[in-house]
Amino acid sequence: MVGRAPQEIDAIIRKSGDWRGETLSRVRGLVLGAGPAVVEEVKWKKPSRPEGVPVWSLDGIVCTGEMLKSAVRLTFPKGAQMKDPKKLFNARLESNSVRAIDLHEGEKVPDAALKALIVEAVGLNVRSLRAVGEANGEERVASKVKKGTAYPAARRREGGTASPLDGYAGPAGSQQVPGGVVHELPADLREGLVANPVALDAWVHITPLARNEFICWVEDAKQEMTRRRRIRRTQEELEEGQRRPCCWPGCRHRQRTGR
């Protein structure tokens, strides 16, 4: 568990004062029961939700828990990849990546089926992390970063070809954060992604061209306030399963260079 997160989640549950707190508490127990390494965090605090959102992670986000007006929502960032044999997913069905379960007042929490989904989500995270590490040569890149060697330059000196890791801005904890095909990942956008695990997971799994569009959109902002707003919208659109910034005509720098 991380810092004060368990106490903060306790406070979120107590604040409801109704059936939603009881349901979220029961769901929380199922998630933590899926494995001793599951980490509790509270993310995405903002003026409209100062208490934040409970998040449970193990090699990436497993799920999040929210108390809506008439439901408790359990959201799985990789739900679209999951089997869900008991058909528990009943929300966010239009998303390309996310699936959610809305639990309503009076409904019995399907403990066994829900716990099976949670265990599947943990396994999917572990497999995805292993696959990304194998595909990207993560250990070799991390070693070069520690030595102060920029990966693209080192790769060119070795006579290799372009890599999906070109443009990486360095490690985010144990995870690398890729850039685009023309634009390098700016530090402020990278920080925004690292602070939002759902958006970060989506970012890693979209194409380099798609990442490039988001980066160009942010870099094109003329004012600092606009730039910050676009970084926030990048996080939100990635959470919603979008793979390109909304209403953006495209990166003119890539078109100009023919790349």
Contacts in CASP RR format, 6 or more apart in sequence:
PFRMAT RR
TARGET T0000
AUTHOR 0000-0000-0000
METHOD contacts of the structure
MODEL  1
MVGRAPQEIDAIIRKSGDWRGETLSRVRGLVLGAGPAVVEEVKWKKPSRP
EGVPVWSLDGIVCTGEMLKSAVRLTFPKGAQMKDPKKLFNARLESNSVRA
IDLHEGEKVPDAALKALIVEAVGLNVRSLRAVGEANGEERVASKVKKGTA
YPAARRREGGTASPLDGYAGPAGSQQVPGGVVHELPADLREGLVANPVAL
DAWVHITPLARNEFICWVEDAKQEMTRRRRIRRTQEELEEGQRRPCCWPG
CRHRQRTGR
1 39 0 8 1.000
1 40 0 8 1.000
2 39 0 8 1.000
2 40 0 8 1.000
2 41 0 8 1.000
5 40 0 8 1.000
5 41 0 8 1.000
5 42 0 8 1.000
5 54 0 8 1.000
6 40 0 8 1.000
8 42 0 8 1.000
8 51 0 8 1.000
8 52 0 8 1.000
9 28 0 8 1.000
9 40 0 8 1.000
9 42 0 8 1.000
9 54 0 8 1.000
11 51 0 8 1.000
12 24 0 8 1.000
12 42 0 8 1.000
12 51 0 8 1.000
12 52 0 8 1.000
12 54 0 8 1.000
12 67 0 8 1.000
13 21 0 8 1.000
13 24 0 8 1.000
13 25 0 8 1.000
13 28 0 8 1.000
14 21 0 8 1.000
15 51 0 8 1.000
16 24 0 8 1.000
16 67 0 8 1.000
19 105 0 8 1.000
19 106 0 8 1.000
20 67 0 8 1.000
20 71 0 8 1.000
20 72 0 8 1.000
20 105 0 8 1.000
21 67 0 8 1.000
21 72 0 8 1.000
23 72 0 8 1.000
23 103 0 8 1.000
23 109 0 8 1.000
24 54 0 8 1.000
24 65 0 8 1.000
24 67 0 8 1.000
24 72 0 8 1.000
26 109 0 8 1.000
27 65 0 8 1.000
27 72 0 8 1.000
27 74 0 8 1.000
27 103 0 8 1.000
27 109 0 8 1.000
27 114 0 8 1.000
28 54 0 8 1.000
28 56 0 8 1.000
30 109 0 8 1.000
30 111 0 8 1.000
30 114 0 8 1.000
30 115 0 8 1.000
30 118 0 8 1.000
31 38 0 8 1.000
31 56 0 8 1.000
31 62 0 8 1.000
31 63 0 8 1.000
31 118 0 8 1.000
32 38 0 8 1.000
32 40 0 8 1.000
32 56 0 8 1.000
33 115 0 8 1.000
34 62 0 8 1.000
34 115 0 8 1.000
34 118 0 8 1.000
34 119 0 8 1.000
34 122 0 8 1.000
35 58 0 8 1.000
35 122 0 8 1.000
37 58 0 8 1.000
38 56 0 8 1.000
38 57 0 8 1.000
38 58 0 8 1.000
38 62 0 8 1.000
38 122 0 8 1.000
39 56 0 8 1.000
39 57 0 8 1.000
39 58 0 8 1.000
40 54 0 8 1.000
40 55 0 8 1.000
40 56 0 8 1.000
41 54 0 8 1.000
41 55 0 8 1.000
41 56 0 8 1.000
41 57 0 8 1.000
42 51 0 8 1.000
42 52 0 8 1.000
42 53 0 8 1.000
42 54 0 8 1.000
42 55 0 8 1.000
43 52 0 8 1.000
43 53 0 8 1.000
43 55 0 8 1.000
43 64 0 8 1.000
43 195 0 8 1.000
43 196 0 8 1.000
43 197 0 8 1.000
44 52 0 8 1.000
44 53 0 8 1.000
44 196 0 8 1.000
45 51 0 8 1.000
45 52 0 8 1.000
46 52 0 8 1.000
53 64 0 8 1.000
53 65 0 8 1.000
53 66 0 8 1.000
54 64 0 8 1.000
54 65 0 8 1.000
54 66 0 8 1.000
55 61 0 8 1.000
55 64 0 8 1.000
55 65 0 8 1.000
55 197 0 8 1.000
56 62 0 8 1.000
56 63 0 8 1.000
56 64 0 8 1.000
57 197 0 8 1.000
58 122 0 8 1.000
58 125 0 8 1.000
58 126 0 8 1.000
59 122 0 8 1.000
59 125 0 8 1.000
59 126 0 8 1.000
59 128 0 8 1.000
59 129 0 8 1.000
60 125 0 8 1.000
60 129 0 8 1.000
60 197 0 8 1.000
60 201 0 8 1.000
61 77 0 8 1.000
61 125 0 8 1.000
61 197 0 8 1.000
61 198 0 8 1.000
61 201 0 8 1.000
62 76 0 8 1.000
62 118 0 8 1.000
62 121 0 8 1.000
62 122 0 8 1.000
62 125 0 8 1.000
63 74 0 8 1.000
63 75 0 8 1.000
63 76 0 8 1.000
63 77 0 8 1.000
63 118 0 8 1.000
63 121 0 8 1.000
64 74 0 8 1.000
64 75 0 8 1.000
64 77 0 8 1.000
64 198 0 8 1.000
65 72 0 8 1.000
65 73 0 8 1.000
65 74 0 8 1.000
65 75 0 8 1.000
66 72 0 8 1.000
66 73 0 8 1.000
66 75 0 8 1.000
67 73 0 8 1.000
68 102 0 8 1.000
70 104 0 8 1.000
70 105 0 8 1.000
71 102 0 8 1.000
71 103 0 8 1.000
71 104 0 8 1.000
72 102 0 8 1.000
72 103 0 8 1.000
73 91 0 8 1.000
73 100 0 8 1.000
73 101 0 8 1.000
73 102 0 8 1.000
73 103 0 8 1.000
74 100 0 8 1.000
74 101 0 8 1.000
74 103 0 8 1.000
74 114 0 8 1.000
75 92 0 8 1.000
75 98 0 8 1.000
75 99 0 8 1.000
75 100 0 8 1.000
76 82 0 8 1.000
76 89 0 8 1.000
76 98 0 8 1.000
76 99 0 8 1.000
76 100 0 8 1.000
76 101 0 8 1.000
76 117 0 8 1.000
76 121 0 8 1.000
77 97 0 8 1.000
77 98 0 8 1.000
77 197 0 8 1.000
77 198 0 8 1.000
77 201 0 8 1.000
77 202 0 8 1.000
78 97 0 8 1.000
78 98 0 8 1.000
78 121 0 8 1.000
78 124 0 8 1.000
78 125 0 8 1.000
78 128 0 8 1.000
78 201 0 8 1.000
79 89 0 8 1.000
79 97 0 8 1.000
79 98 0 8 1.000
79 99 0 8 1.000
79 121 0 8 1.000
80 95 0 8 1.000
80 96 0 8 1.000
80 97 0 8 1.000
80 98 0 8 1.000
80 99 0 8 1.000
81 97 0 8 1.000
81 124 0 8 1.000
82 99 0 8 1.000
82 117 0 8 1.000
82 120 0 8 1.000
82 121 0 8 1.000
82 124 0 8 1.000
83 120 0 8 1.000
84 99 0 8 1.000
84 117 0 8 1.000
85 113 0 8 1.000
86 110 0 8 1.000
86 113 0 8 1.000
86 116 0 8 1.000
88 101 0 8 1.000
88 110 0 8 1.000
88 113 0 8 1.000
88 114 0 8 1.000
88 117 0 8 1.000
89 99 0 8 1.000
89 100 0 8 1.000
89 101 0 8 1.000
90 100 0 8 1.000
90 101 0 8 1.000
90 102 0 8 1.000
91 99 0 8 1.000
91 100 0 8 1.000
91 101 0 8 1.000
91 102 0 8 1.000
92 98 0 8 1.000
92 99 0 8 1.000
92 100 0 8 1.000
93 99 0 8 1.000
95 240 0 8 1.000
95 241 0 8 1.000
96 241 0 8 1.000
96 243 0 8 1.000
97 202 0 8 1.000
97 205 0 8 1.000
97 241 0 8 1.000
98 198 0 8 1.000
98 239 0 8 1.000
98 240 0 8 1.000
98 241 0 8 1.000
101 114 0 8 1.000
103 109 0 8 1.000
128 205 0 8 1.000
132 138 0 8 1.000
132 204 0 8 1.000
133 139 0 8 1.000
135 164 0 8 1.000
136 163 0 8 1.000
136 164 0 8 1.000
136 165 0 8 1.000
136 176 0 8 1.000
137 165 0 8 1.000
138 176 0 8 1.000
141 151 0 8 1.000
141 165 0 8 1.000
141 168 0 8 1.000
141 176 0 8 1.000
142 171 0 8 1.000
142 176 0 8 1.000
144 150 0 8 1.000
144 151 0 8 1.000
144 154 0 8 1.000
145 151 0 8 1.000
145 170 0 8 1.000
145 171 0 8 1.000
151 163 0 8 1.000
151 165 0 8 1.000
151 166 0 8 1.000
151 167 0 8 1.000
151 168 0 8 1.000
152 163 0 8 1.000
152 166 0 8 1.000
152 167 0 8 1.000
155 162 0 8 1.000
155 163 0 8 1.000
155 166 0 8 1.000
164 178 0 8 1.000
164 208 0 8 1.000
165 176 0 8 1.000
165 178 0 8 1.000
166 179 0 8 1.000
166 180 0 8 1.000
167 178 0 8 1.000
167 179 0 8 1.000
167 180 0 8 1.000
167 184 0 8 1.000
167 185 0 8 1.000
168 176 0 8 1.000
168 177 0 8 1.000
168 178 0 8 1.000
168 179 0 8 1.000
168 185 0 8 1.000
169 177 0 8 1.000
169 179 0 8 1.000
169 184 0 8 1.000
169 185 0 8 1.000
169 187 0 8 1.000
169 190 0 8 1.000
170 176 0 8 1.000
170 177 0 8 1.000
172 190 0 8 1.000
172 193 0 8 1.000
172 194 0 8 1.000
172 200 0 8 1.000
173 194 0 8 1.000
175 200 0 8 1.000
175 204 0 8 1.000
177 185 0 8 1.000
177 190 0 8 1.000
177 193 0 8 1.000
177 194 0 8 1.000
177 200 0 8 1.000
177 203 0 8 1.000
177 204 0 8 1.000
178 185 0 8 1.000
178 203 0 8 1.000
178 204 0 8 1.000
178 208 0 8 1.000
178 211 0 8 1.000
179 185 0 8 1.000
179 208 0 8 1.000
179 211 0 8 1.000
179 212 0 8 1.000
179 215 0 8 1.000
180 208 0 8 1.000
180 209 0 8 1.000
180 211 0 8 1.000
180 212 0 8 1.000
180 215 0 8 1.000
181 208 0 8 1.000
181 209 0 8 1.000
181 212 0 8 1.000
181 254 0 8 1.000
181 259 0 8 1.000
182 212 0 8 1.000
182 216 0 8 1.000
182 251 0 8 1.000
182 253 0 8 1.000
182 254 0 8 1.000
182 257 0 8 1.000
182 259 0 8 1.000
183 212 0 8 1.000
183 215 0 8 1.000
183 216 0 8 1.000
183 219 0 8 1.000
183 251 0 8 1.000
183 253 0 8 1.000
184 215 0 8 1.000
185 211 0 8 1.000
185 215 0 8 1.000
186 215 0 8 1.000
186 218 0 8 1.000
186 219 0 8 1.000
188 227 0 8 1.000
188 228 0 8 1.000
188 231 0 8 1.000
189 214 0 8 1.000
189 215 0 8 1.000
189 218 0 8 1.000
189 231 0 8 1.000
189 234 0 8 1.000
192 199 0 8 1.000
192 231 0 8 1.000
192 235 0 8 1.000
193 199 0 8 1.000
193 200 0 8 1.000
193 203 0 8 1.000
193 234 0 8 1.000
193 235 0 8 1.000
194 200 0 8 1.000
196 235 0 8 1.000
196 238 0 8 1.000
196 239 0 8 1.000
198 238 0 8 1.000
198 239 0 8 1.000
199 234 0 8 1.000
199 235 0 8 1.000
199 236 0 8 1.000
199 238 0 8 1.000
199 239 0 8 1.000
202 238 0 8 1.000
202 239 0 8 1.000
202 241 0 8 1.000
203 211 0 8 1.000
203 214 0 8 1.000
203 238 0 8 1.000
206 238 0 8 1.000
206 243 0 8 1.000
207 243 0 8 1.000
209 254 0 8 1.000
210 243 0 8 1.000
210 244 0 8 1.000
212 251 0 8 1.000
212 254 0 8 1.000
213 244 0 8 1.000
213 245 0 8 1.000
213 248 0 8 1.000
213 250 0 8 1.000
213 251 0 8 1.000
214 234 0 8 1.000
214 238 0 8 1.000
214 244 0 8 1.000
214 245 0 8 1.000
216 248 0 8 1.000
216 250 0 8 1.000
216 251 0 8 1.000
216 252 0 8 1.000
216 253 0 8 1.000
216 254 0 8 1.000
217 230 0 8 1.000
217 234 0 8 1.000
217 245 0 8 1.000
217 248 0 8 1.000
217 250 0 8 1.000
218 227 0 8 1.000
218 230 0 8 1.000
218 231 0 8 1.000
218 234 0 8 1.000
221 227 0 8 1.000
221 229 0 8 1.000
221 230 0 8 1.000
230 245 0 8 1.000
233 245 0 8 1.000
233 246 0 8 1.000
234 245 0 8 1.000
237 245 0 8 1.000
237 246 0 8 1.000
END
